Amino acid sequence: MTTATTDGAPGSLEDEPLEISFQLTPGGWEPADYVEPGEDWQPLEDGSFESPDGKTRTWPRADPAGG
């Protein structure tokens, strides 16, 4: 189960797939198809990335080398 952070975005992804994205909609954060973060995306402290427009958060694919 995910928990919410103060900004309404998901905070804990322990039970979620390693590749996940959320889209900000008028109803709040909704699960979305995985989006690979681009070079212009902002890295966040929880390991996710935020899109330049702030409407998509994504957790990157696991590094096969374990990093």
N, CA, C and O atoms as a Tripos MOL2 file, in Angstrom:
@<TRIPOS>MOLECULE
protein
  268   267    67     0     0
PROTEIN
NO_CHARGES

@<TRIPOS>ATOM
      1 N           0.8420   -1.1820    0.0000 N.3       1 MET1
      2 CA          0.0000    0.0000    0.0000 C.3       1 MET1
      3 C           0.8830    1.2400    0.0000 C.2       1 MET1
      4 O           1.8810    1.2960    0.7200 O.2       1 MET1
      5 N           0.5250    2.2200   -0.7940 N.am      2 THR2
      6 CA          1.3130    3.4490   -0.8430 C.3       2 THR2
      7 C           0.8200    4.4190    0.2090 C.2       2 THR2
      8 O          -0.3350    4.3670    0.6320 O.2       2 THR2
      9 N           1.7050    5.3020    0.6230 N.am      3 THR3
     10 CA          1.3280    6.3680    1.5290 C.3       3 THR3
     11 C           1.5100    7.6810    0.8000 C.2       3 THR3
     12 O           2.2870    7.7690   -0.1500 O.2       3 THR3
     13 N           0.8050    8.6860    1.2370 N.am      4 ALA4
     14 CA          0.8860    9.9800    0.5580 C.3       4 ALA4
     15 C           1.8670   10.8890    1.2740 C.2       4 ALA4
     16 O           1.9730   10.8560    2.5000 O.2       4 ALA4
     17 N           2.5730   11.6850    0.5220 N.am      5 THR5
     18 CA          3.4280   12.7120    1.1000 C.3       5 THR5
     19 C           2.5920   13.9710    1.2470 C.2       5 THR5
     20 O           1.4260   13.9950    0.8520 O.2       5 THR5
     21 N           3.1730   15.0080    1.8090 N.am      6 THR6
     22 CA          2.4130   16.2310    2.0430 C.3       6 THR6
     23 C           1.9330   16.8860    0.7590 C.2       6 THR6
     24 O           0.9590   17.6390    0.7850 O.2       6 THR6
     25 N           2.5890   16.6230   -0.3620 N.am      7 ASP7
     26 CA          2.1420   17.2260   -1.6180 C.3       7 ASP7
     27 C           1.1380   16.3520   -2.3560 C.2       7 ASP7
     28 O           0.7260   16.6950   -3.4640 O.2       7 ASP7
     29 N           0.7350   15.2300   -1.7650 N.am      8 GLY8
     30 CA         -0.2700   14.3700   -2.3760 C.3       8 GLY8
     31 C           0.2880   13.3210   -3.2990 C.2       8 GLY8
     32 O          -0.4600   12.4600   -3.7610 O.2       8 GLY8
     33 N           1.5820   13.3560   -3.5900 N.am      9 ALA9
     34 CA          2.1920   12.3380   -4.4500 C.3       9 ALA9
     35 C           2.4840   11.0980   -3.6210 C.2       9 ALA9
     36 O           2.6510   11.1900   -2.4050 O.2       9 ALA9
     37 N           2.5450    9.9550   -4.2580 N.am     10 PRO10
     38 CA          2.8410    8.7380   -3.5130 C.3      10 PRO10
     39 C           4.1950    8.8400   -2.8270 C.2      10 PRO10
     40 O           5.1270    9.4360   -3.3660 O.2      10 PRO10
     41 N           4.2990    8.2570   -1.6390 N.am     11 GLY11
     42 CA          5.5340    8.3650   -0.8870 C.3      11 GLY11
     43 C           6.2600    7.0590   -0.6900 C.2      11 GLY11
     44 O           7.4910    7.0380   -0.7240 O.2      11 GLY11
     45 N           5.5440    5.9570   -0.4830 N.am     12 SER12
     46 CA          6.1780    4.6680   -0.2550 C.3      12 SER12
     47 C           5.7560    3.7100   -1.3460 C.2      12 SER12
     48 O           4.5660    3.4920   -1.5710 O.2      12 SER12
     49 N           6.7280    3.1450   -2.0160 N.am     13 LEU13
     50 CA          6.4160    2.2520   -3.1300 C.3      13 LEU13
     51 C           6.8550    0.8220   -2.8430 C.2      13 LEU13
     52 O           7.1520    0.0700   -3.7710 O.2      13 LEU13
     53 N           6.9000    0.4360   -1.5620 N.am     14 GLU14
     54 CA          7.3740   -0.8910   -1.1980 C.3      14 GLU14
     55 C           6.5970   -2.0010   -1.8830 C.2      14 GLU14
     56 O           7.1870   -3.0150   -2.2570 O.2      14 GLU14
     57 N           5.3060   -1.8400   -2.0580 N.am     15 ASP15
     58 CA          4.4750   -2.8780   -2.6530 C.3      15 ASP15
     59 C           4.1650   -2.6150   -4.1180 C.2      15 ASP15
     60 O           3.3400   -3.3140   -4.7070 O.2      15 ASP15
     61 N           4.8030   -1.6310   -4.7110 N.am     16 GLU16
     62 CA          4.5330   -1.2530   -6.0890 C.3      16 GLU16
     63 C           5.6080   -1.8100   -7.0130 C.2      16 GLU16
     64 O           6.7060   -2.1310   -6.5590 O.2      16 GLU16
     65 N           5.3070   -1.9290   -8.3040 N.am     17 PRO17
     66 CA          6.3320   -2.3500   -9.2680 C.3      17 PRO17
     67 C           7.4930   -1.3570   -9.2800 C.2      17 PRO17
     68 O           7.3350   -0.2040   -8.8800 O.2      17 PRO17
     69 N           8.6520   -1.8070   -9.7390 N.am     18 LEU18
     70 CA          9.8270   -0.9370   -9.7630 C.3      18 LEU18
     71 C           9.7420    0.1340  -10.8320 C.2      18 LEU18
     72 O          10.4640    1.1280  -10.7570 O.2      18 LEU18
     73 N           8.8950   -0.0360  -11.8090 N.am     19 GLU19
     74 CA          8.7250    0.9470  -12.8770 C.3      19 GLU19
     75 C           7.3220    1.5160  -12.7490 C.2      19 GLU19
     76 O           6.3430    0.8410  -13.0670 O.2      19 GLU19
     77 N           7.2220    2.7350  -12.2920 N.am     20 ILE20
     78 CA          5.8950    3.2940  -12.0720 C.3      20 ILE20
     79 C           5.9190    4.8000  -12.2950 C.2      20 ILE20
     80 O           6.9080    5.4740  -12.0090 O.2      20 ILE20
     81 N           4.8240    5.3030  -12.8050 N.am     21 SER21
     82 CA          4.6580    6.7420  -12.9960 C.3      21 SER21
     83 C           3.2890    7.1450  -12.4690 C.2      21 SER21
     84 O           2.3550    6.3440  -12.4490 O.2      21 SER21
     85 N           3.1850    8.3860  -12.0460 N.am     22 PHE22
     86 CA          1.9190    8.9620  -11.6250 C.3      22 PHE22
     87 C           1.7260   10.2650  -12.3670 C.2      22 PHE22
     88 O           2.6780   11.0160  -12.5790 O.2      22 PHE22
     89 N           0.4840   10.5370  -12.7660 N.am     23 GLN23
     90 CA          0.1160   11.7530  -13.4850 C.3      23 GLN23
     91 C          -0.7820   12.5790  -12.5770 C.2      23 GLN23
     92 O          -1.7210   12.0440  -11.9860 O.2      23 GLN23
     93 N          -0.5100   13.8650  -12.4570 N.am     24 LEU24
     94 CA         -1.3490   14.7600  -11.6720 C.3      24 LEU24
     95 C          -2.5650   15.1440  -12.5000 C.2      24 LEU24
     96 O          -2.4360   15.7230  -13.5780 O.2      24 LEU24
     97 N          -3.7460   14.8170  -11.9890 N.am     25 THR25
     98 CA         -5.0060   15.1250  -12.6580 C.3      25 THR25
     99 C          -5.8270   16.0370  -11.7480 C.2      25 THR25
    100 O          -5.4280   16.2720  -10.6080 O.2      25 THR25
    101 N          -6.9550   16.5540  -12.2140 N.am     26 PRO26
    102 CA         -7.7970   17.3670  -11.3380 C.3      26 PRO26
    103 C          -8.2320   16.6170  -10.0730 C.2      26 PRO26
    104 O          -8.5290   17.2430   -9.0550 O.2      26 PRO26
    105 N          -8.2710   15.2870  -10.1340 N.am     27 GLY27
    106 CA         -8.6500   14.4790   -8.9780 C.3      27 GLY27
    107 C          -7.4860   14.0800   -8.0950 C.2      27 GLY27
    108 O          -7.6840   13.3780   -7.1030 O.2      27 GLY27
    109 N          -6.2750   14.5100   -8.4280 N.am     28 GLY28
    110 CA         -5.0890   14.1550   -7.6500 C.3      28 GLY28
    111 C          -4.1560   13.2720   -8.4590 C.2      28 GLY28
    112 O          -4.2860   13.1780   -9.6790 O.2      28 GLY28
    113 N          -3.2170   12.6280   -7.7820 N.am     29 TRP29
    114 CA         -2.2410   11.7630   -8.4450 C.3      29 TRP29
    115 C          -2.8800   10.4500   -8.8340 C.2      29 TRP29
    116 O          -3.4950    9.7870   -7.9980 O.2      29 TRP29
    117 N          -2.7430   10.0610  -10.0990 N.am     30 GLU30
    118 CA         -3.3040    8.8210  -10.6300 C.3      30 GLU30
    119 C          -2.1840    7.9820  -11.2390 C.2      30 GLU30
    120 O          -1.2760    8.5350  -11.8600 O.2      30 GLU30
    121 N          -2.2310    6.6510  -11.0740 N.am     31 PRO31
    122 CA         -1.2430    5.7970  -11.7440 C.3      31 PRO31
    123 C          -1.2990    6.0070  -13.2540 C.2      31 PRO31
    124 O          -2.3690    6.2420  -13.8160 O.2      31 PRO31
    125 N          -0.1540    5.9240  -13.8980 N.am     32 ALA32
    126 CA         -0.0650    6.1330  -15.3440 C.3      32 ALA32
    127 C           0.9050    5.1240  -15.9340 C.2      32 ALA32
    128 O           1.6600    4.4730  -15.2110 O.2      32 ALA32
    129 N           0.8770    5.0010  -17.2590 N.am     33 ASP33
    130 CA          1.8700    4.1730  -17.9320 C.3      33 ASP33
    131 C           3.2530    4.7220  -17.6010 C.2      33 ASP33
    132 O           3.4390    5.9290  -17.4520 O.2      33 ASP33
    133 N           4.2120    3.8210  -17.4920 N.am     34 TYR34
    134 CA          5.5760    4.2240  -17.1400 C.3      34 TYR34
    135 C           6.1260    5.2130  -18.1600 C.2      34 TYR34
    136 O           5.9870    5.0240  -19.3690 O.2      34 TYR34
    137 N           6.7530    6.2710  -17.6490 N.am     35 VAL35
    138 CA          7.3920    7.2860  -18.4820 C.3      35 VAL35
    139 C           8.8590    7.3440  -18.0740 C.2      35 VAL35
    140 O           9.1720    7.5660  -16.9040 O.2      35 VAL35
    141 N           9.7490    7.1480  -19.0240 N.am     36 GLU36
    142 CA         11.1890    7.2410  -18.7660 C.3      36 GLU36
    143 C          11.5460    8.7100  -18.5310 C.2      36 GLU36
    144 O          11.2240    9.5520  -19.3690 O.2      36 GLU36
    145 N          12.2070    9.0420  -17.4060 N.am     37 PRO37
    146 CA         12.5470   10.4440  -17.1610 C.3      37 PRO37
    147 C          13.5710   10.9620  -18.1620 C.2      37 PRO37
    148 O          14.5090   10.2530  -18.5280 O.2      37 PRO37
    149 N          13.3840   12.1960  -18.5970 N.am     38 GLY38
    150 CA         14.3010   12.8300  -19.5340 C.3      38 GLY38
    151 C          15.3970   13.5850  -18.8010 C.2      38 GLY38
    152 O          15.3760   13.6970  -17.5750 O.2      38 GLY38
    153 N          16.3430   14.0940  -19.5530 N.am     39 GLU39
    154 CA         17.4620   14.8330  -18.9660 C.3      39 GLU39
    155 C          17.0110   16.1030  -18.2510 C.2      39 GLU39
    156 O          17.7010   16.5850  -17.3540 O.2      39 GLU39
    157 N          15.8590   16.6470  -18.6410 N.am     40 ASP40
    158 CA         15.3730   17.8820  -18.0380 C.3      40 ASP40
    159 C          14.4530   17.6400  -16.8370 C.2      40 ASP40
    160 O          13.8820   18.5890  -16.3000 O.2      40 ASP40
    161 N          14.3040   16.3790  -16.4110 N.am     41 TRP41
    162 CA         13.4770   16.0550  -15.2530 C.3      41 TRP41
    163 C          14.2730   16.2970  -13.9770 C.2      41 TRP41
    164 O          15.4910   16.1150  -13.9540 O.2      41 TRP41
    165 N          13.5860   16.7050  -12.9210 N.am     42 GLN42
    166 CA         14.2100   17.0160  -11.6380 C.3      42 GLN42
    167 C          14.2570   15.7740  -10.7500 C.2      42 GLN42
    168 O          13.2110   15.1860  -10.4760 O.2      42 GLN42
    169 N          15.4520   15.3520  -10.2880 N.am     43 PRO43
    170 CA         15.5140   14.2290   -9.3450 C.3      43 PRO43
    171 C          15.0150   14.6780   -7.9700 C.2      43 PRO43
    172 O          15.2930   15.7950   -7.5340 O.2      43 PRO43
    173 N          14.2820   13.8040   -7.2970 N.am     44 LEU44
    174 CA         13.7510   14.1010   -5.9730 C.3      44 LEU44
    175 C          14.4070   13.1950   -4.9350 C.2      44 LEU44
    176 O          14.9920   12.1700   -5.2850 O.2      44 LEU44
    177 N          14.3120   13.5700   -3.6640 N.am     45 GLU45
    178 CA         14.9830   12.8470   -2.5850 C.3      45 GLU45
    179 C          14.5520   11.3940   -2.4570 C.2      45 GLU45
    180 O          15.3350   10.5670   -1.9920 O.2      45 GLU45
    181 N          13.3320   11.0610   -2.8560 N.am     46 ASP46
    182 CA         12.8330    9.6900   -2.7010 C.3      46 ASP46
    183 C          13.2430    8.7760   -3.8480 C.2      46 ASP46
    184 O          12.8150    7.6230   -3.9000 O.2      46 ASP46
    185 N          14.0710    9.2760   -4.7740 N.am     47 GLY47
    186 CA         14.5290    8.4680   -5.8970 C.3      47 GLY47
    187 C          13.6710    8.6030   -7.1380 C.2      47 GLY47
    188 O          13.9800    8.0200   -8.1770 O.2      47 GLY47
    189 N          12.5910    9.3690   -7.0370 N.am     48 SER48
    190 CA         11.7370    9.5880   -8.1990 C.3      48 SER48
    191 C          12.2360   10.8020   -8.9740 C.2      48 SER48
    192 O          13.1530   11.5010   -8.5430 O.2      48 SER48
    193 N          11.6150   11.0340  -10.1200 N.am     49 PHE49
    194 CA         11.9160   12.1960  -10.9510 C.3      49 PHE49
    195 C          10.6100   12.9080  -11.2510 C.2      49 PHE49
    196 O           9.5710   12.2710  -11.4260 O.2      49 PHE49
    197 N          10.6670   14.2380  -11.3090 N.am     50 GLU50
    198 CA          9.4960   15.0540  -11.6140 C.3      50 GLU50
    199 C           9.6850   15.7010  -12.9730 C.2      50 GLU50
    200 O          10.7540   16.2300  -13.2800 O.2      50 GLU50
    201 N           8.6320   15.6520  -13.7900 N.am     51 SER51
    202 CA          8.6850   16.2460  -15.1230 C.3      51 SER51
    203 C           8.8130   17.7650  -15.0180 C.2      51 SER51
    204 O           8.4760   18.3470  -13.9860 O.2      51 SER51
    205 N           9.2970   18.4070  -16.0800 N.am     52 PRO52
    206 CA          9.4660   19.8640  -16.0550 C.3      52 PRO52
    207 C           8.1760   20.6200  -15.7320 C.2      52 PRO52
    208 O           8.2240   21.6810  -15.1100 O.2      52 PRO52
    209 N           7.0280   20.0890  -16.1460 N.am     53 ASP53
    210 CA          5.7630   20.7770  -15.8630 C.3      53 ASP53
    211 C           5.1890   20.4130  -14.4980 C.2      53 ASP53
    212 O           4.1620   20.9610  -14.0990 O.2      53 ASP53
    213 N           5.8390   19.4920  -13.7720 N.am     54 GLY54
    214 CA          5.3940   19.1130  -12.4380 C.3      54 GLY54
    215 C           4.1790   18.2110  -12.4030 C.2      54 GLY54
    216 O           3.6340   17.9570  -11.3290 O.2      54 GLY54
    217 N           3.7380   17.7200  -13.5550 N.am     55 LYS55
    218 CA          2.5110   16.9250  -13.6090 C.3      55 LYS55
    219 C           2.7450   15.4260  -13.7070 C.2      55 LYS55
    220 O           1.7860   14.6540  -13.7220 O.2      55 LYS55
    221 N           4.0030   14.9990  -13.7730 N.am     56 THR56
    222 CA          4.3090   13.5730  -13.8340 C.3      56 THR56
    223 C           5.4610   13.2810  -12.8900 C.2      56 THR56
    224 O           6.4650   13.9930  -12.8770 O.2      56 THR56
    225 N           5.3050   12.2150  -12.0910 N.am     57 ARG57
    226 CA          6.4040   11.7050  -11.2730 C.3      57 ARG57
    227 C           6.6250   10.2660  -11.6680 C.2      57 ARG57
    228 O           5.6760    9.5090  -11.8740 O.2      57 ARG57
    229 N           7.8850    9.8970  -11.7710 N.am     58 THR58
    230 CA          8.2040    8.5440  -12.1960 C.3      58 THR58
    231 C           9.3700    8.0030  -11.3810 C.2      58 THR58
    232 O          10.2840    8.7370  -11.0030 O.2      58 THR58
    233 N           9.3150    6.7110  -11.1220 N.am     59 TRP59
    234 CA         10.4040    6.0070  -10.4610 C.3      59 TRP59
    235 C          11.1010    5.2130  -11.5460 C.2      59 TRP59
    236 O          10.4600    4.4050  -12.2190 O.2      59 TRP59
    237 N          12.4080    5.4190  -11.7380 N.am     60 PRO60
    238 CA         13.1140    4.8130  -12.8670 C.3      60 PRO60
    239 C          13.1880    3.2970  -12.7840 C.2      60 PRO60
    240 O          13.0350    2.6870  -11.7250 O.2      60 PRO60
    241 N          13.4300    2.7250  -13.9500 N.am     61 ARG61
    242 CA         13.6210    1.2820  -14.0430 C.3      61 ARG61
    243 C          14.8170    0.8840  -13.1950 C.2      61 ARG61
    244 O          15.7810    1.6380  -13.0660 O.2      61 ARG61
    245 N          14.7430   -0.3050  -12.6220 N.am     62 ALA62
    246 CA         15.8520   -0.8030  -11.8100 C.3      62 ALA62
    247 C          17.0830   -0.9930  -12.6840 C.2      62 ALA62
    248 O          16.9830   -1.4680  -13.8150 O.2      62 ALA62
    249 N          18.2230   -0.6270  -12.1640 N.am     63 ASP63
    250 CA         19.4880   -0.8030  -12.8660 C.3      63 ASP63
    251 C          19.8760   -2.2760  -12.7990 C.2      63 ASP63
    252 O          20.0240   -2.8150  -11.7030 O.2      63 ASP63
    253 N          20.0470   -2.9430  -13.9440 N.am     64 PRO64
    254 CA         20.3940   -4.3610  -13.9270 C.3      64 PRO64
    255 C          21.6820   -4.6510  -13.1610 C.2      64 PRO64
    256 O          21.8880   -5.7700  -12.6920 O.2      64 PRO64
    257 N          22.5510   -3.6430  -13.0340 N.am     65 ALA65
    258 CA         23.7990   -3.8270  -12.3010 C.3      65 ALA65
    259 C          23.5940   -3.6610  -10.7940 C.2      65 ALA65
    260 O          24.5270   -3.8150  -10.0070 O.2      65 ALA65
    261 N          22.3430   -3.3420  -10.4070 N.am     66 GLY66
    262 CA         22.0270   -3.2050   -8.9920 C.3      66 GLY66
    263 C          22.2360   -1.8220   -8.4220 C.2      66 GLY66
    264 O          22.2220   -1.6530   -7.2030 O.2      66 GLY66
    265 N          22.4310   -0.8180   -9.2780 N.am     67 GLY67
    266 CA         22.6770    0.5380   -8.7870 C.3      67 GLY67
    267 C          21.4940    1.4030   -8.7650 C.2      67 GLY67
    268 O          21.5860    2.5650   -8.3700 O.2      67 GLY67
@<TRIPOS>BOND
     1     1     2 1
     2     2     3 1
     3     3     4 2
     4     3     5 am
     5     5     6 1
     6     6     7 1
     7     7     8 2
     8     7     9 am
     9     9    10 1
    10    10    11 1
    11    11    12 2
    12    11    13 am
    13    13    14 1
    14    14    15 1
    15    15    16 2
    16    15    17 am
    17    17    18 1
    18    18    19 1
    19    19    20 2
    20    19    21 am
    21    21    22 1
    22    22    23 1
    23    23    24 2
    24    23    25 am
    25    25    26 1
    26    26    27 1
    27    27    28 2
    28    27    29 am
    29    29    30 1
    30    30    31 1
    31    31    32 2
    32    31    33 am
    33    33    34 1
    34    34    35 1
    35    35    36 2
    36    35    37 am
    37    37    38 1
    38    38    39 1
    39    39    40 2
    40    39    41 am
    41    41    42 1
    42    42    43 1
    43    43    44 2
    44    43    45 am
    45    45    46 1
    46    46    47 1
    47    47    48 2
    48    47    49 am
    49    49    50 1
    50    50    51 1
    51    51    52 2
    52    51    53 am
    53    53    54 1
    54    54    55 1
    55    55    56 2
    56    55    57 am
    57    57    58 1
    58    58    59 1
    59    59    60 2
    60    59    61 am
    61    61    62 1
    62    62    63 1
    63    63    64 2
    64    63    65 am
    65    65    66 1
    66    66    67 1
    67    67    68 2
    68    67    69 am
    69    69    70 1
    70    70    71 1
    71    71    72 2
    72    71    73 am
    73    73    74 1
    74    74    75 1
    75    75    76 2
    76    75    77 am
    77    77    78 1
    78    78    79 1
    79    79    80 2
    80    79    81 am
    81    81    82 1
    82    82    83 1
    83    83    84 2
    84    83    85 am
    85    85    86 1
    86    86    87 1
    87    87    88 2
    88    87    89 am
    89    89    90 1
    90    90    91 1
    91    91    92 2
    92    91    93 am
    93    93    94 1
    94    94    95 1
    95    95    96 2
    96    95    97 am
    97    97    98 1
    98    98    99 1
    99    99   100 2
   100    99   101 am
   101   101   102 1
   102   102   103 1
   103   103   104 2
   104   103   105 am
   105   105   106 1
   106   106   107 1
   107   107   108 2
   108   107   109 am
   109   109   110 1
   110   110   111 1
   111   111   112 2
   112   111   113 am
   113   113   114 1
   114   114   115 1
   115   115   116 2
   116   115   117 am
   117   117   118 1
   118   118   119 1
   119   119   120 2
   120   119   121 am
   121   121   122 1
   122   122   123 1
   123   123   124 2
   124   123   125 am
   125   125   126 1
   126   126   127 1
   127   127   128 2
   128   127   129 am
   129   129   130 1
   130   130   131 1
   131   131   132 2
   132   131   133 am
   133   133   134 1
   134   134   135 1
   135   135   136 2
   136   135   137 am
   137   137   138 1
   138   138   139 1
   139   139   140 2
   140   139   141 am
   141   141   142 1
   142   142   143 1
   143   143   144 2
   144   143   145 am
   145   145   146 1
   146   146   147 1
   147   147   148 2
   148   147   149 am
   149   149   150 1
   150   150   151 1
   151   151   152 2
   152   151   153 am
   153   153   154 1
   154   154   155 1
   155   155   156 2
   156   155   157 am
   157   157   158 1
   158   158   159 1
   159   159   160 2
   160   159   161 am
   161   161   162 1
   162   162   163 1
   163   163   164 2
   164   163   165 am
   165   165   166 1
   166   166   167 1
   167   167   168 2
   168   167   169 am
   169   169   170 1
   170   170   171 1
   171   171   172 2
   172   171   173 am
   173   173   174 1
   174   174   175 1
   175   175   176 2
   176   175   177 am
   177   177   178 1
   178   178   179 1
   179   179   180 2
   180   179   181 am
   181   181   182 1
   182   182   183 1
   183   183   184 2
   184   183   185 am
   185   185   186 1
   186   186   187 1
   187   187   188 2
   188   187   189 am
   189   189   190 1
   190   190   191 1
   191   191   192 2
   192   191   193 am
   193   193   194 1
   194   194   195 1
   195   195   196 2
   196   195   197 am
   197   197   198 1
   198   198   199 1
   199   199   200 2
   200   199   201 am
   201   201   202 1
   202   202   203 1
   203   203   204 2
   204   203   205 am
   205   205   206 1
   206   206   207 1
   207   207   208 2
   208   207   209 am
   209   209   210 1
   210   210   211 1
   211   211   212 2
   212   211   213 am
   213   213   214 1
   214   214   215 1
   215   215   216 2
   216   215   217 am
   217   217   218 1
   218   218   219 1
   219   219   220 2
   220   219   221 am
   221   221   222 1
   222   222   223 1
   223   223   224 2
   224   223   225 am
   225   225   226 1
   226   226   227 1
   227   227   228 2
   228   227   229 am
   229   229   230 1
   230   230   231 1
   231   231   232 2
   232   231   233 am
   233   233   234 1
   234   234   235 1
   235   235   236 2
   236   235   237 am
   237   237   238 1
   238   238   239 1
   239   239   240 2
   240   239   241 am
   241   241   242 1
   242   242   243 1
   243   243   244 2
   244   243   245 am
   245   245   246 1
   246   246   247 1
   247   247   248 2
   248   247   249 am
   249   249   250 1
   250   250   251 1
   251   251   252 2
   252   251   253 am
   253   253   254 1
   254   254   255 1
   255   255   256 2
   256   255   257 am
   257   257   258 1
   258   258   259 1
   259   259   260 2
   260   259   261 am
   261   261   262 1
   262   262   263 1
   263   263   264 2
   264   263   265 am
   265   265   266 1
   266   266   267 1
   267   267   268 2
@<TRIPOS>SUBSTRUCTURE
     1 MET1         2 RESIDUE 1 A MET
     2 THR2         6 RESIDUE 1 A THR
     3 THR3        10 RESIDUE 1 A THR
     4 ALA4        14 RESIDUE 1 A ALA
     5 THR5        18 RESIDUE 1 A THR
     6 THR6        22 RESIDUE 1 A THR
     7 ASP7        26 RESIDUE 1 A ASP
     8 GLY8        30 RESIDUE 1 A GLY
     9 ALA9        34 RESIDUE 1 A ALA
    10 PRO10       38 RESIDUE 1 A PRO
    11 GLY11       42 RESIDUE 1 A GLY
    12 SER12       46 RESIDUE 1 A SER
    13 LEU13       50 RESIDUE 1 A LEU
    14 GLU14       54 RESIDUE 1 A GLU
    15 ASP15       58 RESIDUE 1 A ASP
    16 GLU16       62 RESIDUE 1 A GLU
    17 PRO17       66 RESIDUE 1 A PRO
    18 LEU18       70 RESIDUE 1 A LEU
    19 GLU19       74 RESIDUE 1 A GLU
    20 ILE20       78 RESIDUE 1 A ILE
    21 SER21       82 RESIDUE 1 A SER
    22 PHE22       86 RESIDUE 1 A PHE
    23 GLN23       90 RESIDUE 1 A GLN
    24 LEU24       94 RESIDUE 1 A LEU
    25 THR25       98 RESIDUE 1 A THR
    26 PRO26      102 RESIDUE 1 A PRO
    27 GLY27      106 RESIDUE 1 A GLY
    28 GLY28      110 RESIDUE 1 A GLY
    29 TRP29      114 RESIDUE 1 A TRP
    30 GLU30      118 RESIDUE 1 A GLU
    31 PRO31      122 RESIDUE 1 A PRO
    32 ALA32      126 RESIDUE 1 A ALA
    33 ASP33      130 RESIDUE 1 A ASP
    34 TYR34      134 RESIDUE 1 A TYR
    35 VAL35      138 RESIDUE 1 A VAL
    36 GLU36      142 RESIDUE 1 A GLU
    37 PRO37      146 RESIDUE 1 A PRO
    38 GLY38      150 RESIDUE 1 A GLY
    39 GLU39      154 RESIDUE 1 A GLU
    40 ASP40      158 RESIDUE 1 A ASP
    41 TRP41      162 RESIDUE 1 A TRP
    42 GLN42      166 RESIDUE 1 A GLN
    43 PRO43      170 RESIDUE 1 A PRO
    44 LEU44      174 RESIDUE 1 A LEU
    45 GLU45      178 RESIDUE 1 A GLU
    46 ASP46      182 RESIDUE 1 A ASP
    47 GLY47      186 RESIDUE 1 A GLY
    48 SER48      190 RESIDUE 1 A SER
    49 PHE49      194 RESIDUE 1 A PHE
    50 GLU50      198 RESIDUE 1 A GLU
    51 SER51      202 RESIDUE 1 A SER
    52 PRO52      206 RESIDUE 1 A PRO
    53 ASP53      210 RESIDUE 1 A ASP
    54 GLY54      214 RESIDUE 1 A GLY
    55 LYS55      218 RESIDUE 1 A LYS
    56 THR56      222 RESIDUE 1 A THR
    57 ARG57      226 RESIDUE 1 A ARG
    58 THR58      230 RESIDUE 1 A THR
    59 TRP59      234 RESIDUE 1 A TRP
    60 PRO60      238 RESIDUE 1 A PRO
    61 ARG61      242 RESIDUE 1 A ARG
    62 ALA62      246 RESIDUE 1 A ALA
    63 ASP63      250 RESIDUE 1 A ASP
    64 PRO64      254 RESIDUE 1 A PRO
    65 ALA65      258 RESIDUE 1 A ALA
    66 GLY66      262 RESIDUE 1 A GLY
    67 GLY67      266 RESIDUE 1 A GLY
